[in-house]
Amino acid sequence: MYERVFRKVIEWSMSRPWWVVGITLFAVVVGVLQYPKIRVDTDPENMLRKDEFVRLFHHQVKKEFGIYDFIVLGIVNEKHPNGVFNVQTLNKIYDITEQIKNIDGVIKREIIAPSTKDNIRQGGLGEVIFEWLMAGHIKTQKEALRIRDEAMDNPLFYGTMVSEDGKALCIYVPIKAKNMSYRISQEIKRIISKYPGDEKYYITGLPVAEDTFGVEMFRQMAISAPLAALVIFLLMFIFFKNLQLILSPMIMAIFTVLITMGLLIGLGFPVHIMSSMIPVFLMPIAVLDSVHILSEFFDKYREYKDKRKTLLAVMDELFIPMLYTSLTSAVGFFSLSFSPIPPVQVFGVFVAIGVMLAWVLTITFIPAYISLLPERGLRDFGSKKKEGENASGILYSLGEFTIRHRKGIVFASLMIILISIVGIFKIRVNDNPVKWFTKRHEIRIADEVLNRHFAGTYAAYLVLDAGKEGVFKEPVVLRYVEALQKYLSDEGVVGKTSSLADLVKKVYSELMGGSKDYYRIPNTRRAVSQCLISFENSHKPDDLWHFVTPDYKKLNIWVQLKCGDNKDMERVVKAVDSFVSNNPPPVKMKRNWAGLTYINMVWQDKMVVGMFKNFLGSFFIVLFMMLFLFRSPIRAWISMIPLTITILFIYGLLGWVGKDYDMPVAVLSALTLGLSIDFAIHFIQRLREGYYLIGDWQKALREMFGSPARAIVRNALVIAIGFLPLLAAPLVPYKTVGFFMFSIMAVSSIITLLLLPAIVSLMPKVVFEELEGGMLCNPRVCFVIALSVGLAVAYVLAGYTVVGWAKSVYVSIFVVAVLMSFCPVIGRWGICNRFQNKKPSDKKKV
């Protein structure tokens, strides 16, 4: 019935083309008018829900300990024998610091630099003197070396503000909000450009890396999407050689993007890092069906000599495959709405909307557009018989090859599956926002250089909460903290830790005459209190509250890592858990983590796990759809083979080449699911059509390597080659998209044209036979349907409710049992004939 409805829609579109064009343009205009309302959000922290514990705790810690996100400005001088500790360089650093204080958004009182921090030195037994490490310009090298020695002697500066080798110095620039980091970093660049010399300047830090990525991503999107569209356009021109005709899918794809993004903005959703990539994903998907239509139109036009008849014939053949390929792609992306990451949910839902919008435009706008073309403009369009035979020569040979060597192809496929599975077990789940830039990018270079010189530019905060006032003045507790810090420092990935214990040891040493023998935690609480009171007489006594709350109930350990990889942060968390497990604290205390490095680990872990669950759910939903399309469990599973092998191959390849399974790869799993099934649907559906028309499966299979195979190859080439320009992008996620698009189209098309014919040759009966009495009256198929519905129910309940997986499984079992009880009942009702399968050739044409 729905086929008749859509046939009327297609015919109406051809009869009323200007109405279709007008309605489409109206939707585009309405969408574009929403663009001024755009809100941009490039903060990865928003990957988590606002009520997520780790996010709430992070902001609580920032407030309680006066912690701010910061930009790291590194100054390196490797030419001077004393590194940065020479008169000229230190005076430049002083001037740069003073100018940074005036930048809007910088919290100047919290800047960490030689001119903003106290030097702690002894003034006699029992006396401590606090003075600025660098009070102003210096004139002699002796003063420069004094600053170096005093900075090196302070555990809070050594490895943090000054490097161990004295060649580098860091200024930590705290900022009011992360979304200011890119602007502030650009202003810092303008300041340092005024100070040429032997010094090299490097700017890094997670806030500036994340904000810069957001800025450059939008810029890259404006370059990459049109460039990919241009390449796709040129390839279609090479194939079809008719400028007017190939404009239709390009216009339709652009309209799809404009309307979808307008809908997203108009509904009040911010354009996040994920949603900004919607155009890149929609462009190839939007043209997929159109390329199939143009390919068939190209091959059939000379037969019909009439654009309307040709187009109706093409739509008759392609309507069902196009519908199901669009539905499977939409399902793949819509599954992202189950993700625990809000921006990923928005991304998945709106790409799914865009996919279905592209399908609607394909069956309305494309026919309307073609009907508006003058017939004389198509006079020389289409393949001549001889040219068609020549063009298909290779494909016909390929068809014969698959039939002759079917066992070898199946065996080779099994070997590829085994090798891929081994590769999948080698995959390392890991991510780091800084590594979203290429190695030549200035942020990656700065990250590498500064983490080579310093203890680490990645910060995480371990907060210990004893819940009792004054606990962290106790020597035994501070010694426990000291032991924990030493344990972490010995782990390898931690460059340095800083805490109240370090501050107390430094002040105590200076109170006792500067002797290194007294660089330790005092033996009494009274002595600890004396150290703390002494520090409160410094120029910046508030620095104390970065490490402990005023009631001494909570303590903050600042952990510096040389790398922001998830695996390193996970290793640190496990190290703390192991230490506490083996060394119970002297008093009961809770522990939690904060900091951008830890938050990134949390949301990326959620994404990876969520994407895997989404993928499995989508896989079975697509399988369920294939069951209804092909009316056979075996055919449904056969149709999933190219998808399955494509996924195994690509992810196995990631494992073998050592590419991390990161955020872009996780999201692209949805794209793999939607596109890999495309060719299999077209191949199997049209093969069955051919079989019931011809009556001989071998002839039907050979016919598949004519027009249908050409359409598959053209489609694969257009998309695969069209997105290769993304490999030249300066942002790694865009390179990943380019690689995936090429791999998905190449691998899935090759498997479809090699393995599916081989399977058909080995098992023609199971591919072409129809079930007696229809699907619902076959006990095995009825069971599969019941099981599929039950899995879908569990998937939806677990994804969209708070029921949880355990209760969802119980509900699923109940649903399966109820549905299975109907299987024998349906047979007794005598209604099976109503659901009896029709041969594809028996159904009415669309």
Number of C-alpha atoms within 10 A of each C-alpha: 7 8 15 12 10 15 18 13 15 23 18 16 22 25 16 16 21 16 15 21 17 11 13 19 14 13 19 20 15 16 22 19 13 19 16 10 14 16 12 18 20 22 16 21 17 16 24 22 16 12 9 9 10 20 22 13 17 20 14 14 23 16 12 17 21 16 19 19 21 27 28 26 22 24 24 23 21 15 11 13 11 16 20 29 26 22 17 18 21 22 18 20 22 19 17 17 23 14 14 20 16 11 16 14 17 21 17 18 12 21 21 20 21 26 20 21 23 21 21 23 21 19 15 13 11 15 15 24 18 18 14 17 19 21 13 13 16 17 12 11 14 13 16 21 16 14 21 21 13 15 24 19 15 18 17 18 21 20 26 24 22 27 25 15 14 22 20 25 30 28 24 21 28 22 23 14 13 22 19 16 27 20 16 21 21 13 16 20 15 11 15 21 10 10 16 10 10 15 22 14 20 22 24 25 24 26 25 26 22 22 23 21 23 23 14 14 22 16 11 17 19 13 13 23 20 15 17 23 22 15 18 25 19 17 20 26 16 11 15 20 16 17 13 13 20 22 16 21 27 21 13 24 27 21 25 29 25 21 23 27 26 24 22 21 22 19 11 13 18 19 22 21 25 21 24 20 20 20 24 23 20 22 28 24 23 28 26 25 25 25 22 22 25 24 25 23 25 24 24 23 24 19 15 13 15 14 20 18 14 20 24 20 18 22 22 15 18 19 19 18 22 23 15 19 26 26 19 27 26 25 24 29 31 23 27 31 22 23 24 19 20 17 24 23 20 22 25 27 21 23 27 26 18 29 29 19 20 30 25 16 22 24 24 23 27 28 27 25 21 19 19 14 13 10 13 8 11 18 12 12 19 23 19 16 12 9 11 15 14 12 15 17 14 13 21 19 12 17 22 17 15 23 21 13 13 21 16 13 21 18 12 13 16 13 12 16 19 15 16 24 17 16 21 19 12 19 19 15 18 20 21 20 19 24 18 23 23 17 15 9 15 14 23 19 17 19 27 18 16 26 19 12 22 25 25 25 25 25 25 22 25 21 22 20 19 19 15 14 13 15 21 25 23 19 19 19 17 24 17 18 21 19 14 19 22 13 15 21 18 11 12 14 20 24 22 25 27 20 23 23 24 21 20 24 21 24 28 29 24 24 24 19 17 20 12 13 8 17 17 17 25 22 12 12 17 13 17 23 15 17 24 19 12 20 22 14 12 20 15 16 14 15 16 19 18 21 25 22 19 16 14 19 18 25 27 26 22 21 24 25 26 23 23 29 21 23 17 19 24 14 16 22 16 12 16 17 13 11 15 14 10 9 12 11 15 11 13 11 16 11 15 15 20 23 24 21 24 26 22 23 21 19 22 24 18 17 24 20 15 21 26 17 18 24 22 15 22 26 22 17 21 23 21 21 18 24 22 13 16 22 20 24 21 15 18 22 16 21 27 22 19 26 27 19 21 27 22 21 24 20 22 25 20 20 22 17 11 13 16 16 17 21 22 17 20 19 23 17 20 25 21 25 27 24 23 30 27 27 29 26 23 24 23 25 20 21 24 22 19 21 21 16 14 13 12 11 20 16 13 19 23 20 19 22 24 20 20 20 23 20 22 26 20 19 26 25 19 26 27 22 18 24 29 20 17 26 17 12 20 18 20 18 22 25 21 18 23 25 18 21 25 20 19 25 25 20 20 27 26 18 21 26 23 22 25 23 29 24 19 22 20 15 11 14 11 15 21 20 12 17 17 12 17 19 24 26 24 18 14 14 20 21 19 20 21 24 20 20 19 23 23 18 19 24 26 14 19 18 23 12 12 10 13 14 15 11 14 22 19 13 17 23 18 13 19 21 15 13 17 18 14 15 19 14 12 14 16 11 8 11 14 18 13 9 12 17 20 12 15 17 13 11 10 10 15 21
